[in-house]
Amino acid sequence: MDNLFFSGWDSLLRTLIVGVLAYIALVVFLRVSGKRTLSKMNAFDLVVTVALGSTLATVLLSKDVALAEGLLAFALLISLQFAVTWSSVRARWVRKLATGEPLMLLYSGKFLPAALMQARVNEDEVRAAVRSAGIDSLENVHAVILETDGSFSVVKPGGSGSTLVGVNGSPNSAAARAKNQRKNMRKSAP
């Protein structure tokens, strides 16, 4: 109970010195690693950002963690983030494993029940996304996509649909094209 409000000047001085040095080191590491390290393009990026913040807090407040250990933890997290993002740009399976794929929840004003269940999203949440896009009717929506970062994208009708390429469940996805090819082959078979 003695250290509840003040544990001594030594601990305040340690927090001040370690805090300034850890902050400077983290800023340098982030500048060297590039802007992608702190982007929140998907859930994986968010986890790394939160882990960096948690590590900084631990280094600042825990007397059991030396500054050198904290700097090593920063370097490790940033290096792993770099390795995963570098690999995900070059290998589709890494990208799919680390970030997942966007998922279509509504197409041409109609809900896609299987996709809603897969994403654990209800129709009210999709309607809220449509409203926040300033659209008053589902019939005025070409598609609603649950992005890899957990946000909703609302696509208005009138374009070529090229932004839907690669979206799981879209008519432009590889799975949909393969299904249509099989269907067309069955129709043309004698």
C-alpha positions as CSV (number, residue, x, y, z in Angstrom):
1,M,0.0,0.0,0.0
2,D,3.0,2.3,0.5
3,N,3.8,2.5,-3.2
4,L,0.2,3.1,-4.3
5,F,0.7,6.8,-5.2
6,F,4.4,7.3,-5.2
7,S,7.2,4.7,-5.3
8,G,10.2,7.0,-5.3
9,W,12.1,9.3,-7.5
10,D,14.2,6.5,-9.0
11,S,11.2,4.9,-10.6
12,L,10.0,8.3,-12.0
13,L,13.5,9.0,-13.4
14,R,13.6,5.5,-15.0
15,T,10.2,5.9,-16.6
16,L,11.3,9.3,-18.0
17,I,14.6,8.1,-19.4
18,V,13.4,4.8,-20.7
19,G,10.2,6.4,-22.1
20,V,12.1,9.0,-24.1
21,L,14.7,6.5,-25.4
22,A,12.1,3.9,-26.3
23,Y,9.9,6.4,-28.0
24,I,12.8,7.7,-30.1
25,A,13.9,4.2,-31.0
26,L,10.3,3.2,-32.0
27,V,10.0,6.3,-34.2
28,V,13.4,5.4,-35.9
29,F,12.4,1.8,-36.4
30,L,9.0,2.8,-37.9
31,R,10.7,5.4,-40.2
32,V,13.2,2.7,-41.4
33,S,10.5,0.0,-41.9
34,G,8.2,2.3,-44.0
35,K,4.6,3.4,-43.8
36,R,3.2,-0.1,-44.3
37,T,4.2,-1.1,-40.8
38,L,1.5,1.1,-39.1
39,S,-1.1,0.8,-41.8
40,K,-4.4,-0.7,-40.8
41,M,-5.2,-2.4,-44.1
42,N,-6.3,-5.6,-42.4
43,A,-6.6,-7.4,-39.0
44,F,-3.0,-8.6,-39.1
45,D,-1.7,-5.0,-39.4
46,L,-4.0,-4.0,-36.5
47,V,-2.6,-6.7,-34.3
48,V,1.0,-5.6,-35.0
49,T,0.1,-2.0,-34.2
50,V,-1.5,-3.0,-30.9
51,A,1.5,-5.3,-30.1
52,L,3.9,-2.4,-30.6
53,G,1.8,-0.2,-28.3
54,S,1.7,-2.9,-25.7
55,T,5.4,-3.5,-25.9
56,L,6.0,0.2,-25.5
57,A,3.8,0.3,-22.4
58,T,5.6,-2.7,-20.9
59,V,9.0,-1.2,-21.5
60,L,7.9,2.0,-19.9
61,L,6.2,0.7,-16.8
62,S,7.8,-2.7,-16.0
63,K,11.1,-2.6,-14.1
64,D,11.6,-6.2,-15.1
65,V,12.0,-5.3,-18.8
66,A,15.3,-3.6,-19.7
67,L,15.4,-1.0,-22.5
68,A,17.5,-3.3,-24.7
69,E,14.9,-6.1,-24.4
70,G,12.2,-3.7,-25.4
71,L,14.1,-2.5,-28.4
72,L,14.7,-6.1,-29.4
73,A,11.0,-6.7,-29.1
74,F,10.2,-3.7,-31.3
75,A,12.8,-4.8,-33.9
76,L,11.3,-8.4,-33.9
77,L,7.7,-7.3,-34.3
78,I,8.6,-4.8,-37.1
79,S,10.8,-7.4,-38.8
80,L,8.1,-10.0,-38.7
81,Q,5.6,-7.5,-40.1
82,F,8.0,-6.6,-42.9
83,A,8.6,-10.3,-43.7
84,V,4.9,-11.1,-43.8
85,T,3.9,-8.1,-45.9
86,W,6.8,-8.6,-48.2
87,S,5.8,-12.3,-48.7
88,S,2.1,-11.5,-49.1
89,V,2.9,-9.2,-52.0
90,R,4.8,-12.0,-53.7
91,A,2.8,-15.1,-52.8
92,R,-1.0,-15.3,-52.9
93,W,-1.2,-18.1,-50.3
94,V,0.7,-15.9,-47.8
95,R,-1.6,-13.0,-48.4
96,K,-4.7,-15.2,-48.0
97,L,-3.3,-16.7,-44.8
98,A,-2.3,-13.4,-43.3
99,T,-5.1,-11.1,-44.4
100,G,-8.0,-13.3,-45.7
101,E,-10.2,-12.2,-48.6
102,P,-12.9,-9.6,-48.8
103,L,-16.4,-11.1,-48.7
104,M,-19.5,-9.9,-50.6
105,L,-22.5,-9.6,-48.3
106,L,-25.1,-8.0,-50.6
107,Y,-25.3,-8.1,-54.4
108,S,-27.7,-6.1,-56.6
109,G,-29.8,-5.1,-53.6
110,K,-30.1,-8.7,-52.3
111,F,-28.6,-10.1,-49.1
112,L,-26.3,-13.2,-49.5
113,P,-27.4,-15.3,-46.5
114,A,-24.5,-17.8,-46.6
115,A,-22.0,-15.0,-46.7
116,L,-23.7,-13.2,-43.8
117,M,-23.5,-16.3,-41.7
118,Q,-19.9,-17.0,-42.7
119,A,-18.9,-13.4,-41.7
120,R,-21.1,-13.4,-38.6
121,V,-22.7,-10.2,-39.7
122,N,-26.4,-9.5,-39.6
123,E,-28.6,-7.6,-42.1
124,D,-29.0,-4.6,-39.7
125,E,-25.2,-4.1,-39.8
126,V,-25.2,-4.1,-43.6
127,R,-28.1,-1.7,-43.6
128,A,-26.2,0.6,-41.3
129,A,-23.2,0.6,-43.6
130,V,-25.5,1.4,-46.5
131,R,-27.0,4.3,-44.6
132,S,-23.6,5.7,-43.6
133,A,-22.8,5.7,-47.3
134,G,-25.7,8.0,-47.8
135,I,-27.9,5.6,-49.6
136,D,-31.6,5.2,-48.7
137,S,-32.5,2.0,-50.4
138,L,-30.8,-1.4,-50.9
139,E,-32.0,-1.4,-54.5
140,N,-29.6,1.5,-55.1
141,V,-26.6,-0.6,-54.0
142,H,-24.6,-2.8,-56.4
143,A,-22.7,-4.5,-53.6
144,V,-21.6,-4.4,-49.9
145,I,-18.3,-6.0,-49.2
146,L,-16.8,-6.9,-45.8
147,E,-13.2,-5.9,-46.3
148,T,-10.1,-7.6,-44.8
149,D,-9.8,-4.9,-42.2
150,G,-13.3,-5.4,-40.9
151,S,-14.8,-2.3,-42.6
152,F,-17.7,-2.3,-45.0
153,S,-17.4,-1.0,-48.6
154,V,-20.6,0.0,-50.3
155,V,-20.5,0.0,-54.1
156,K,-23.0,2.0,-56.1
157,P,-24.3,0.7,-59.4
158,G,-23.2,2.1,-62.7
159,G,-19.6,1.0,-63.2
160,S,-17.9,-2.0,-64.8
161,G,-17.7,-3.9,-61.5
162,S,-13.9,-4.1,-61.8
163,T,-13.5,-3.3,-58.1
164,L,-15.2,-6.6,-57.3
165,V,-12.5,-8.7,-58.8
166,G,-11.0,-10.9,-56.1
167,V,-14.0,-10.5,-53.7
168,N,-15.1,-13.8,-52.4
169,G,-18.7,-14.4,-53.6
170,S,-18.7,-11.8,-56.4
171,P,-19.7,-12.7,-59.9
172,N,-16.2,-11.6,-60.9
173,S,-14.4,-14.0,-58.5
174,A,-12.4,-17.0,-59.8
175,A,-14.9,-19.4,-58.1
176,A,-17.9,-17.7,-59.7
177,R,-16.2,-17.8,-63.1
178,A,-15.4,-21.5,-62.7
179,K,-18.9,-22.2,-61.7
180,N,-20.3,-20.4,-64.7
181,Q,-17.9,-22.2,-67.0
182,R,-19.0,-25.6,-65.6
183,K,-22.7,-24.6,-66.0
184,N,-22.1,-23.5,-69.6
185,M,-20.2,-26.7,-70.4
186,R,-23.2,-28.8,-69.0
187,K,-25.6,-26.8,-71.2
188,S,-23.5,-27.3,-74.4
189,A,-23.0,-31.1,-73.7
190,P,-25.1,-33.4,-75.8
